[in-house]
């Protein structure tokens, strides 16, 4: 057995130990360990990462009845087995089956001999409950499957270091974990083996082990700790390991070193991240649903109130009203219905995008006619004629566009320009050709503008700028524009001055040839 020196890691002096937050519970593991010096009694006991100077008492929590029974059986010949392992200098591992309260349990016993100095030899012993591995195999399962499963799940690395950082023992499973043998690791700086953040964590924890162990203290974080590091394998793959470490004393009570168990938890971390991502998605989805309900309720309330009040007017006074008043009531109701349909239209588009059902269906269309009809419909919707100034330069007689997506894009952009501008202010809508294959659409208003610190968020569903929250609108319009432009391979840019208005520019491919080559 050889003493190894790990370079760099344990020569760095840091302040008081601060155990990293968010560590898993110490109760997640059924592992019991102890150290024995040749010719002496066992010492430095740990159970589920809780340390004690006594084999049974003194842990943070009382040992379960199963473990009290198991330790009584497993320790019957433990001293002789320990002495034999020390003498032979070879690790020993075997399984033991125990019956407790009518149930069969299986334990894995591992013994790893090591030396700290030239005078004393030691053994690091572990007892692990591996019943769950056997339970996963049905009655027909072969012993080969069993042994393979045990090997895969018992791949923890066992190591022992003295207080100077010399590696007294490292189990062979280190190669499976890192790709390096113990001898190879000695030649590599620790900064090459772990990430910078993990290196700092390990240094802090090692410094904490130098502090005296107080068996009467309920929180001995500086003498036993469970932490995670991100390490770099020989093949440069980054993986995560969980380390359970505890300080131990020799027969004279003096601190000798630290023993630890290292476990690969990369898959577990990935699953945890997957769960966190799913939870985040569910929270976001819940928030979107809440905003959706709130927005739809708000947007429906005013049009429905208009429709209802006009119906009441017509019902209660239909014989007293003149033709003009009746026509106005019908017109107001018609406009309210159109307002409801616009909101439903936006929601339908967003829903179709989320489900992947919104499609690009282009065809040849008269671009000038499309724009003029769009302006006419919007002027009628807003009941304030001629607020939009349409200017069309030379454009082809026909272009290749999806009329539905086109309508969604420019209806929403023009509605925003109208809604967030004074009723007396005009909106400019300029159409031209940016290139022979792409059309340019510029919409300019003299409205409230967009706060500079909110410009990155205006295309998100339900987002409303701080200066527009009292104005009508669903917060869906620009999200619809964004999604429709993506399908149409279009681009959008904008400039805005707070209190002075905004200019939105859209570049849209309108040539069949350019679409066919995409």
N, C-alpha and C positions, 0 to 999 in steps of 0.2 A: 504493500500500500504506500502511495506516494503523497506527499504534501504538495499542493499546487498553490500558486499565488495568482490571484486575479488582478491584473494591472489596472490602475487608474481609479476604479470604482470606489474603493473603500479608503482612499488616502485623502479624500476631500472633506474638510471640516465644515460643517454647517451648524445652524442653530438648533433649537429645540424641535423635536419631531412634531410634525403636523400630519396626521394620518389623512390621506386624501378623502374628500367627501364622497358619498354615494357608494360606499363599499357594500357588497352583499352581506347578508346576515351570517354570523359565525355559526348559526345552528343548521346551516344547509348541508353539513358534511358529517358522516358517521365514521370518523377516524380517531383512533387512540394511539398515541405515540409515547415513547420514553427513551431515555439514554441509560446505558449501563457501562460503567468502567470495569475492566477486567478485575475480578476478585472483589467487587464491591456491590452494594445494593443499587437497585434501579433508582433513577432520579429524573428530574425535569420532565414531568408528565404533562401531556396536552390532550384535550378532548375537544373536537370541533373548534380548534384554535383558541380554546380557553386554557390557560396554563395554571399548574399547581405544583407545589413542592411535595404533595402527597399523592399516592396512587389512586385514591378514590375521593377523598374529601378536598375541599379548598377550591373547587372549580366555580366559575360564575354561576352555574346552575347545577343542581344535583344530577348525578348520572342516572339515566333511565334504568328501570329494573332489568331490562334485557342486557344492558351493558354490565351491570353489577354481576349478573349471573355469568355472562360470557367471560369477564375478566377473571372470575374465580376459577373457571375451567382452563382458560388459555394460559394462565400464569402458573399452573401446577408444575410444569416442567420448563418454564421460561428461563430460569437462571441457567440450567444445564445447557439448554439450546443456545442461549446467548454466549456462554463461555466457549461452546464448541465453534460457533460462528467466528468469535474473536480469534480463537486459536488457528482455525483454518484460513482465515482472511478471505473467505468467499461468501458472497450474499446467499441467503437462504430464503425460499418462498414456498409456501404450501397452503392448502385450504383445509378448513376444519368445519365439520358439520355438528351443530348443537341443536338439541330439542328443548324448547322453552314454552311452557304452558300449552303443550299439544301442537306446537308449530315448529317446523324445521327451519333453522337459520344457518347460513353459511358465512364463514369469515375467512378472509385472506390474511395470512400472517407473513410479514416480510421482515428480514433482519439484514442490516447493512453494516458490516464492520468497517471501522476507520481509525486513524490515529490523529491525535492533535499534536503530540510531541513525541520525543524518543522514549519517554518513560512510561507512558500509559497508552493502552489500546481500548477502544470503545466499540459498542454496537448500538446502532439506531434501529429500534424495533417499532413496527406499526401493526395494528390490528384494524381491519376494515370489514364492515358488514357489506357483503356482496350478494345478499339474498336476492335483491332486485334483478340482478343479472340472470340468475337461474330462473326466476319467475317469468322471464321474457322468452323462455324456451319451452315449447309444448312437450308433451310426453314422447312424441315421436322424434324430437330433435336429437341429433347425434352428439357424441362427446366432442367430436372435432369442432362442431359449431359452438359448443359451450366454451371450449378452450380458446377459440378464436375471439369470442365475445369478451371473455375475461381479459385476454391480452389487450384488446382494443381499449377497454375501459380502465385498465390498470396501468396505463402508460404514463402515469405521473412520474416526474423526475424527483428523486430524493437527493438532497445535498446537505453537507455539513461544512461550516467554515469556522475557523478559530477567530478570536477577537481581533487579530491582526489582518483578517481578510484572506488568510490562506485557505484554499479549498482542501479539506481533509478527505472528502468523499463526494463522488458524483456518480449516480447510477447510469448504467449504459443507455437508458431510455432517453438521455439527453440528445443522442444522435437522431432519434426519431423526431424529437421535438424541433431541433434547430438545424439538423443537417450536418452539424459539426460533432466530432468526438471531443471528449474532455481535453485531450492533449492539444487539439487544434484550437480550442477556445482560448487557451493560455497565450497564444501568439497574437491574438486579435484584440485591439483596444476596445473597451466596453462601449465607447461612443459609436463603434461600427455595428454593435450587436443590438442596441436598443435605440429608440428614438430619443431626441433631446429631452422631451418632457418626461419620459419614463426614466431616463438617467437621473434627472433631478429628483424624481420621486424616490428612487432606490437609494440615493445618497442621503436624503433626509431620514429615511427609515433606518438605514444603517447607523446613523448618528444617534438615533433614538435608542438603539439597542445598547449603547454604551452607558446608558443611565442605569442606576441600581434597580433591581427588582424588589418591589415591596409586596410580599405575599398578603398583607392585610389590606391592600388597596383594591377596590372593586374595578378600577379602570387602569389596567396595566398595558396601555396601548404601546408603551415604549419597550415592552418585553415580548409581546406577541401581537401579530398584525396580519391582516388579510388585505392584499392590495393587488392591483392589476398593472401590467406593463405591456407596451407594444414592442415586440422584438422583430429583428430582421433575420430571416433564415439564410442559410448558405446560398440558396437559389435566389436571394434578394426579395423573396416574398415576405410581406409584412403580416404578422399574426399576433394574436393576443394571448397572454399567459396570466394565470392567476397564481399568486404565490402566498402560501400560508407559512409564516415563519415565526419561530419562537427562540428566545435565548435559553441556554441551559447551563447548569453549574456542574462542577466536578464533585468528587467525594468530600472535598474540604469546604464546599460551599462557595468557592470562587467561580466567577463567570468564566466559562471556557470558550463559548462560541455560540453559534446560531445554527439550528437545523431547520430545513424548509422542504416543503412539497410544492412542486411547480406543475401546473396543469394547463394544457392548451384549452382555451375557451373561445377560440375564434368563431366556431359555429354558434356557440351560445350567444356571443356578442352580436353576431349577424341576425339571429332570431330576435334578440332584444331590440335591435335597431328596426327590424321589420315590424315588430309590434308597436314600437314608438311611432314609426311612420304611419302605420295603419290608424293608430289612435289620433295622430295629428290630422290625418285625412278625415276621419270621422268627425273630429271637432270642427274642422273647416266646413265640412258638409253640413253639419248641424247649424253652424253660423250662417251659411248661405241660405239654408231653408228658413231660418228665422228672419233673415233680411228679406227673403222672397215673400214670406207671408206678410211682413210689415209693409213692404213696398206695394204689393198688390192691393192690400187693404186700403192703403193711403190713396193709391192711384185710381181705385175703383170708386171710392167714396164720393168724390165730387161729381163725376159723370152720372153716377146712379142717382145722386141727389137732384141733379138737373132734370133727368128723365122723370123721376118721381114727382117733382114739383110741377112740371109741365103737364103730366098726366092728371094730377089733381086739379090743375087749372082748367083743363079741357073737360074733365068730368063734372066739376061743380058749376062751371060758368059757360058751358058750351053754347047756350042759347043767348047769352048776353055779349059774347065777344064778337068783334068785327073780323073780317077775313084776314086783315093784316096781322092782327094779334095771334090768330090761330096759326097762320103760316109761320110766324116767328117762333111759336111754341114748338111746332113740328121741326123747324130748322135747328133750334137749340137741341132738341132731342136727338136729331140725326147726327149733329156734330158730337154730342156726348157719346153716342154709340160708336162713332168712328174713333174717338179717343180711347174707348175701351178696347176696340179692336187693335189699335196700335200697340197698346201695352201687351195684349195677348200675343201679338205678332212677335214682339221682342222676346218674350218669354219662350215662345215656340222655337225661335231661332237658337237661343242659348241652349235649350234642352236638346235640340237636334244636334248641335255641335258636340255637346257632352256625350251623346250617345253615338257619335260618329255617323249620323244619318243625314247631315246637311251635305248636299252634293253640288258639284259644279256642272251645270248643264247649259253650255253656251250655244248661241245661234247668231245668225245675221240679224242686225237690228238697225233702225234709223236712229243714230245717236242724238241728233238735234231734236227729233220728235220725242224721244225718251226724256230729254231734259226739260222741254217745254211742258209736257204733260205732268212731269214731276212738280214743276213750279206751280202750275195751275192747281193741282190737287192740294198742295200745301197752302196756297193762298186761300183756297176754299175752306180747308180745315181750320185755319187760324182765324177765319172770319175778318181778316184785315187785308183786303186785296192790295196787291202790288207792293208788298214790302220787299220782295226779292227782285233784284236787278240781274237779269240773265244776259250775259254777254258771250256770244259764240263766235270764235274766229273760224278760219277755214278748216273744216274737218271733212273726212270722207263721207260719202252719202250713206254708207252702211259700214258697221263695225261688228266684230266678233265678240259678243259679251253674253253673260248670263243676266237676263233682264231682272230676274228675281233678286239676285245678289246685288245688282246695280241699284235697284230700288231700295233695298235695306241700307246700303252704304250711304246714299246721298239723302234719303229721307231723314235719317237720324242726324247726319251732320247739319243739314239745313234747319231741322227742328231745334237743335241745340243753339244754333246761331240766332234763331227767332226768339226762343224762350229766354235766353240769357242776355237779351238786348232790350233796350227801351222800345216800347211800341211805336215810337215816332222815328226810331232809327232804322235805316235800311241795311239790307244784307246783300252783298255782292256774290254772284255765282258765275265764275269765268271758266269757259271750256275752250281748250285749244289742243293742238298736237305737240307733245314734248319731243317726240321722234316720229318717224313714219309708222312705227309699230305701237307706240304708246300714247295714250291721251292724258292730258293734264287737266285737273279740276281744282280750282282754287275757290274756297269759301271764306269770305271776310266779313267780320261783324264789328260793331262798335260797342260791345257789351261789357260785362263785368270783368272779363279776363280770368286767368287761372293763376293762383298763387304759385310762385316759383318752386317752393318746397313740396308741392303736391303734383307737379307735372308728371312724375314717374308713375302715378297711380291712376290716372284718369281713364285708362282703358280696362281697368279691373271691374268685374261685375259688381253692381250696387254701389260703387264708389261715387261719392258726391263731394265736391270740393267744399271747403269750409265757408266760402262766400256764396254758395249756391244751395245750401240746405233748406232754406225757406222757400225756394222756388219750386215750382212743380217739376216733376220728372221722376223716372224710375231708377236712374243710375245704371240702366242697361244699354243705353243707346250706343255709347262708344265701344262697349264690349262687343255688341253686334257688328259694328263697323270693323273692328279688328278681326273678328272671326271670318267675316265675309271676304275681307281683303286677302286673308291668307289663302282661302280657297280660290280666289281669282288671281293669285300671284301678284297682288297689287302692293303698293307702298304708300305710307302716310307719314307726313311730317307736319309740325305746327310751330308757330311762334305766338306768344301771348304776352301782353303787357297788362298788369293788374289795373283794372279800372278803365282801360282804354280799348279793350277788344282782343280778338284772336284771329289768326289766319291759319286755316287748315289746307294742306295741299295733298292731293291724291294723284298718284301716277298709276294708270291702269293699262295693262296689255290689251289691245283691241284688235290685234291682227291674228288671223287664223294661222298664218305661217309661224309666227313666233310661239304660239301656244303649242303647235305640233312639234316644235323642236325642243321644248322644255322637257 
